[in-house]
Amino acid sequence: MLHSYQVIKKISNTFNNIRITKIMLAPVMVAKGGKKLLNDEAIKVLKKKLIKKVTLITPNIPEAAILSGVIYPIVMGWQWCGG
């Protein structure tokens, strides 16, 4: 888990110095129950610096909502992003 903005910045900078062509990121920002695991500063750095450098990102639904800026409604126990 990338637990702080300092760690996220360090990893982002490391990607500039290595030759990896395919990077997958599981952001681990929000628990299934909806509790945020990263503070707002760390999320901001993740969005601004790290996401641009990955090939595939695998967020859960609450994480996808934070990353995309789309608010997801809860209907009959199901959650979704989009319109």
VENWO-V714691 format. One line per field, one symbol per residue. ss: DSSP state (H for helix, E for strand, C for the rest). psi: psi as a letter, one per 20 degrees, with the letter a starting at -180 (. if undefined). burial: b if it has 9 or more other C-alpha atoms within 8 Angstrom, else e. A space follows every 50 residues. Layout:
# VENWO-V714691
ss->???
psi->???
burial->???
This chain:
# VENWO-V714691
ss->CCCCHHHHHHHHHHHHHCCCCCCEECCCCECCCCCECCCHHHHHHHHHHH HHHCCEECCCHHHHHHHHCCCCCEECCEECCCC
psi->pnirhggggggghhhhjrmphopppohmhprhiippiqrhggggggghgg hhiqhppmqrghghgghijpppqopkiqqqqa.
burial->eebbbebbbebbeebeeeeeeebbbebbbbbeeeeebbeeebbebbbebb bebbeebebebbbbbbeeeeebeeeeeebebee
